[in-house]
Amino acid sequence: MSAISFKARDARTTWLGRFSNGRLTPEWYRLVDGLLAAYVLAMLALMNVMIEREVIPYHFLFLGLTLAYGFRVWPLAPTLLVTFLVTVTTGWILVNHQLQDGTSRAEWAEIPLMPLLFLAMVWHARRRVAAQQEVELMAEERLAVFEREREFFREASHAMRTPVTIAVGHLELLEPIVTTSPESAGDYAIVVRQMGRLSALSTRLLALAKLDSGRALRHVDLDLADLLSGIGRNWRESADRDWAVDRLAGARITADPDWLELALDALIENAVHFTASGDRIRLSGEIAGPWYVISVADAGPGIRAVDLPHVFERFWHRPPRSVVPMGSGLGLPMAQAAVRAHGGRITVSAAPEGGALFEVFLPIQPEVSTAS
């Protein structure tokens, strides 16, 4: 009994495996064509024997052809040939029978009508197939563009990181020599800052390439309150702002702490760029239903409504409030990609402090949430 069930399951798997990408494979096409040919011959035989009632199988014949063509589109030449042969054969049977029994010849009008209805289905189905092929071609082209873009990100980031790292190392060695005067010290600071931007650009290009490939995450058990507390301490020590880290709700989720920290650092770095010394930046975390909501708010100039649709576009910039140079244009897109990879989302709106408010929604299980 077990062997029989295994054989039946294997046979079923084999037939189901003949579906490829939602399409029938040639084996299925041959089976459909064979069954349809048998059906047409059966209807012709019934027409030949059902004298005075031959219109019943006649209608079923063309109905079957029409329905089959909606799923199985044959090449145009064989379709027209089959239509012609079926029309001639069925027309001959109808005319011959009605000439013999002397019944009404009103059904003769259906001899051209039914093939015309079938050809209307042929026209519609061929237009549908042409449109589907065009859509598939466009999808393949977009996928190819996406793959090339991802490959470019990966190769460009790798190509940039090594020379940038070497250049930064040599700059550090040259610092005592080139900073002997205020003018040279200023020039040196500009060079170091620009090299830092290049380093951040290469890092974020590589991060986006990894996230796009879907192979970047390393899920571990993570306490979000501890993560946010550590991020808040790091930024409080590195940027002269009025930092406010609200009471953080505790929740444990399965996530990649490195990627989440990169995403939150990008949001906080954006807030630092658009605020001045002493301005308020607020970091908070709370539970809202099935979500853990992390908020990064600032007292900067905010984001214009016209700019909101572009905030997460790659390489898009808005002029910062201070004289701090603009970033890479990849921080916010990278943050969005990292959060989406965790099944979450990011929203942006106006903050109570007057600037921008970024909210990160991460999915959690309410039963494992705790308060701290």
N, C-alpha and C positions, 0 to 999 in steps of 0.2 A: 504493500500500500504506500509505503514511504517512497519507494523508487518511482511509482506511478505519479505521485504528487510532484516529485522533483522534476520528472520529465514534462509534465503539464506546465509547471511554472517556467521551465526553461524555454518551452515552445512559445508560451505567452510573452516572455521577455524578448525572444527573438523577433516576434512579429511587432511588438511595441517598439523595438529598437530600429525598425525600418522607418519610423518617423524621424526626420532630421530637421531640427530647427523649426518645428511646426509645419513642415511640408511633407507631402507624400514622396517616398523614394520611388525609383523606377519599378521595383517589384510591386508596390501598391498600385502604381499607374497601370501596369499590365493586367493586374487582377481586376481593377475597375473597368478597363476597356473590354476585357473578356466577358465580364458579367453584363455589361451594357450591350455588347453584341448579341449575347444570348437572349437578353430581354427584347431587343428589337426583332430578332427572328421569331421569338415566341408571339409577339404582338402581330406580326405579319401572318403567322400561321392561324392565329385566332380570327383575324380579319377575313382570311380566305374561307374559313368554315362557318363563321357566324353571319350567314346571309340575312340581310335586312337589319342586322344589328352590328354591322362591321364598323360603324362610327365609334362604338365604345372602345374597342382596342386601338382604333385609330387615334382617338384623343389621348389615351394612356401612353401610346408610343411617343407622341411628340411631347407630352408632359414629362415623361422620363428623360428624353433627350435634353429638354430645357433645364430640368433640375440638375442633371449630371453635369451639364456644361457650366453651371454656376460654380461647381467645385473643381472641375477638370477642364481646363481650357486647352483645346487641341490647336495645332497649327492651322492657319487659315485655309490653306489649300485642301488638306484632308477634310476639314469641316465642311467646306462648300461642296466637295465631291460627295460626302455622305449625305448631306442635305438634298442634293440633286437626286441621288439614287433612291433615297427613302421617299421623296416626293413623287418620283415617277412610279415606283412600285405601289405605294399606297393609292395613288391616283388611278392607276390601272385597275386595281382591285375594286375600288369604289365605282368607277365608271362601268366596268364589266358586270358587276353584280346588279347595278340598278338598270342597266340595259336589258339584262335577262329577266328580271322580275317585274319590270315596268313600274317601279315605285317612283316617288317624287325625286326629281333631280336637284332639289335645293341644296343637298349636301355637297354638290360639286363646287359650290363657292368656298368650301373649307379647304379644297385642295391647294390653292395658293395661300389661303389665310394662315393656316397652321405653320407652314414653313416660314412665312414672314414674321410671325410671332417668335419663332425659334431664332431667326436671324437677328431680331431685335435683342434677344438675350445674348447672342454672340457678340454684338456690337458693344453692349453694356459690359459684359465680362472682360472683353479685351481692353476696354478703356480702364477698367478697374485694375487689371494686371499691369498695364503700362504705368499707371499712377503708383502702384505698389513698388514696382521696380525702380521708379525714379526716387521714391522715398528711401528705399534700401540703399540706392547708390549714394544719396546725400548723407545717409547715416554712416556708411562706410568711409566716405570722404572726411566727415567730421571726426570719426574715430581715428583715422590716419593722422589728421592734424593734431588731435589730442596726444597721440602717441609720440609724434615728432616733438611737440612742445615739452612733454614730460622728459623725453630723452635729452632735449636741449638743456633743460633745467639741471638734470643730473650731471651731464658732461661739463656744462659751464661752471657749476658750483665746484666740481672736483678740480677743474683746470684753474680756477681762481684761488682756491684755498692755499695751495702750496706756495705760489709766488707771494701772496699776501703775507703768509706766515713768515716767510724768509725776510721780506721787506721790513715787517714790524720788528723782527729780531735785530736786524742791522740798525734800524732807527734807534732802538734802545741803546745799542753800543755807541752810537754817535751823539747821544744826548749831551754828555759833558762837553763835547767839542763844539757843537753847533749852537748851544744856548748861552754863549758868552756875552751876548748883548740882548737888550729887550726886543730889538727888531728881529733878530734871528730866533729868539725864544718864541715869539709870536708865530713866525713862519713855521717853526718846528711843530708847534701845537696844531696849526692848521693841517699839516701833513699827517700827523698822528691821528687827528680826528677823521680825515678822509680815508685813511687806511682802515680805521675802525668801521667806517661805513661800508667799505668794500668787504671786510670780514663778515659783517652782519648780513650783507647781501648774499654772499656765497653760502653762508649757513642757512639762510631762509630759503634760498633756491633749492638746496639739497633737501631741506625739510619738506617743502612742497612736493618735490619729486617723489620722496618716500611716501608721503600721505596719498598722493595720487595713485601710486602703485598698489595701495592697500596692504602693504606688508610692513608697516612701521610700528604698530602698537605692541606693547608688552604689558598685558593686563596683570595687575597684582591687586591685593586687598589694600585699600587706601582710605585714610581718614582725612576728609576734606578740610575739617577745621584745623588740623595740624598743618596741612599743606598751605592753607591761606595765612596762618600765623607766621610760618617761616618766610613766605614771600613778603609779607608786610614788614617783617624785621629787616630783611635784606634791602628793601627799597627805602625804608626810613633812614638807614645809615648811608645810602648812596645819593640821595637827592634832597635838596633843601626845600621841602614843601611842608605844608601843614597837614601831616598824615593823620587820618582817622580810621582806625581798624575797629569796626563795630563788633559787638558781641556775636561770635560766630556759632551758628548751630552746627552740631556735630552730626555727621552722617558718613557711613562707610559704603564705599562703592568699589566695584572692580574696574580699574582704569590704569592708564599708563601715567605715572606721576611726572615723568620727564616731559612728555608732550603737553600735559595740562599746565605745567609750570611755564613752558615756552609760550603757550597761548596767553596765559595771564600776564606774563612779563611783557608781551607785545601790547596788550591793552593798557597796562600801567605805563609803559614807555610812551605810548601815544598820549596819555594824560599828562605826563611830564613835559612832553614837547609843546603842549598847548597851554601850559601854565607858567607862571613866573615864580620867583622865590617867595615863599610864604603863602602861596595860594593853597586852598584846600583840595586834597585828593582823598576820597573815601573808598575804603574796601570793606565789603560786607558779604556775608553768606547766610542764607536762610532756607528753610524747607517750605515749599509751596506745593502741596499735594504730592504727585509722583516725581517732582523736580527738586533739585537743589539749585538755587538761584544765587549766582555769584555776581555782585554788582561792583563796577568800577566807575565812580563818578568824579568829576572834576569841576573846578570853578573857572574854567577857561572861557573862551568866547562861544563855545558850542559849535554845532554843525548846522549850516543853512539847510532849509528844507530841500532846496534844489540839489544839494550835494548828497543827501541821504542815500539815494539809489546807487551811488558810486563808491561808498565807503569801503566796501569789501572787494573792489576790483583791483586786480594786480597792477602794480606800478602807478596807481592813481595817488595824487597828492592834493592836499589842501594847504595853503600857506600857514605855517605856524605863527603863533602870537609873538614868540620871543625871537631872538636872533639865532637860536639854535638851529643848525642846518636840518633840512628835511631828512627823513629816514629813507629806507630803501623802497618804500611803497609796497612791501611784501609782508609787513608785520601783521596787519589786520587780516589779509587773506589767509596767511598761515594760521592765525588764531582760529578763524572760521573753519578751515579745513580740519584742524586738530579736534575741535569741538564736535564737528559733524562725524568724524571718525569714531567718536564715543557715543554716537546716537543722540547728540544734543543740538542746540542751536544758539545763535547769538543775535540779540536785538540791540538797536541803538535808538536813543531818544534824548529828550532834554532832561538834565539833572536838576534836582532842587537847588544845588549850589550855583546854577546858572550856566554850567558848561554842558559837556556830553555825558551821557549815562549809557554804558555798555553793560548788558545783562547776559550772563552765560547760564543756559538752562542745561543741566546734566540729569539724566534719568537715574533715579534711585528706587530702592525698595522701601516703602514706608516702615515695614516691620523691623528693619535693621537700623532705623534712624534713632539717634539719641540726642539729648540736649546737653550742652556743656556750658 
